[in-house]
Amino acid sequence: MTKLLNNKKDQLSYQVYSTRQAMGKAAANYTEQLLIKLQNEQDSVRIIFASAPSQNEFLAHLKASTKIDWSKVTAFHMDEYIGLPTGAEQAFSHFIKNSLLDEVKPSAAHFINIDAQDSVQECQRYAALLQQAPIDLVCLGVGENGHIAFNDPWVADFNDKAIVKKVQLDTQCRQQQVNDGCFAALDNVPQYALTLTIPTLVNAKHMVCIVPAATKRAAITAMINGEISEDLPASILRKHQSAALFLDNESGADLL
């Protein structure tokens, strides 16, 4: 596992690894140690997970851990499409169940209802679950447009009063879902989704951000070297008291 760079920008620590696998393993090892510490200090740990192919290596290594007590974990995910058919494989709830939760079996797992007929009511329901206790950890990625969850630049609000909200997805965000192999064509990607807002995410005690691939290179360069701005929503991680960013040699190429 070759680490190419270990650095910090503002409050955000970031590491670049030689391969995507090395990045995923390092992020999982870091998260494992964090969870062990939290579980030694408290009875329950509440985690929000991203659901995207960028998380595959990280989730695979996390799932393989023998040191995490998943019976102490309550899990959430951070966004969901509106308008997909019931049981659709592209649903983010399906992804995180299949990639992690079905195997590790946390004590509780809460999912945004893809079949919800009333978006406002579903936002309120999921927000109430999130607000039952503080969130300990968010495991997230960064979009090609710099989004975190589905807070695209044009809807991102660092001071959002909502906990969960309905958003319209921009074209770059939707095209990314095609680039990632989740949908065959842009027209198949839903135009609307429910997302946890930026304050909901950054209010977590800890954040672990995993971002591989050349398609994310421009966003990562701007995230580290640009201004902290809603134009690049992920830049807000530079102000978080406990955030760590894990990159591979492609996404972090401009930082080397």
Steps between C-alpha positions, in 0.01 A plus 500: 500500500692798369417843637613769256405805705382593848401863534251744648303799369335714765350239737471223239764227493543325166697202378577380147563130431657324204191295412126498554528182708767653723281806549198288594699289745656804666162670537349182645788458746459860612124455539544173686726664759259791534206265556690292755571818697139619478364160600725493804362838606127462428228236469390588148664651192294673230645501149386651169631321190535611139370259236715519187754292305774733628449338840540139382856436614448679831180310579653164404790551742270637771272198464801270546591652836473265797544776757184707448200415717219558253242418767578845639448677165195684370535568127354760264561594139519851363280523192246322280346545158137591449314307233689173471285185492472291815798267531717690250865402530602866457333592828759615752332299773552189285866589445594545865305191607670290233848650551509496879198491725343165405824329598612693809147527644501821706261528792284734292503636146272778382431557131335776303181353354532487122123444475402804707207681338548819700856636483445759773365239739788262421755776564339563837492129588867444418604826667331387822703177496822691443424740784441232764867523602823658370663353190846365579638435153430581137670290231464687173633566152523808280322540167653610172333837556626517859173398659470314830193279519271659237582857598600613152658848477178668391302371801781479757447711812757500780232647729208283391225489761364171366628161616389314187367663184381434147736618226516509123822341375718691256607345170862440605382317809262283296767433235733379774251222577536388137881532517497282813306230318188534713275595208522428127412851385441850637126479431477204739638698795229655720492880509404527867626356825482536876827592669638570842604865506854627549451604867358154574818342365758737648336495843631144538784458749727340238512488119688252281499591131606247234553628145674295227526538120611751239140617453522663845841662446372850418255498791769390746748759374239773549397356836854529635641799312191714436280713721267353761176563317159355420621500138711201608292351783766247610733787592305534827690197631802728541318662795405176677667422832558131415500423128734275302514477119634189325602523132659274241775598257243611240267719705794649690733542202511880515593494869815292455 
